[in-house]
């Protein structure tokens, strides 16, 4: 008997639209990209600490090619893939034997996260390393509270469920990685308004990609959410916390 398919939490079509809108936004000179920049900095530091100098590299979600540029001096082959351009993380990869795979901010919206990790491990050569970073549970608490205030007594799914750090470590083990590690770090960002935090999330590919996204936030609900977000501010700014999970493991 074949295993049951994973539940459809995220809509592939909505996910594609979210990523495409993010790519378009990132082409503007003032686009926010602090989440991706933080992930890239962390990946670069981990590679230096581990003294891992991969020859064949696969990068997923390296918007703008910043990580590719930093690896170009040592890697002999770099393949860069983007879900918005058709790369399927939940299917076997066309290429394999990579010495290093980095996934940046894309695994939090796949329906089959264990399967995606298995495909990554299978795409690695023996001794190859995976480092994957994505937004984790506990992120944007002020926005979550504002959305609940906006919906009042009829809460709707607005922000998708996220993986916590303990689950990340367990998923690596299930996928067969050796020496699995899962870390959590915080990035605090201050926003002047509800409108600004929504703008930044959209520009960084964090919009609602749920298969059941709920009804559109109406005018009255939007006003309540905007006011609730302003009420959470201190000196005109509301501080949001982003929890970034990084998982890493080796193929033996």
PyMOL commands that set and color helices and strands:
alter all, ss='L'
color gray80, all
select helices_A, chain A and resi 12-26+34-50+66-71+83-85+107-109+113-123+141-151+165-174+194-203+219-231
alter helices_A, ss='H'
color red, helices_A
select strands_A, chain A and resi 56-60+77-81+98-104+124-135+178-191+238-250
alter strands_A, ss='S'
color yellow, strands_A
deselect
rebuild
show_as cartoon
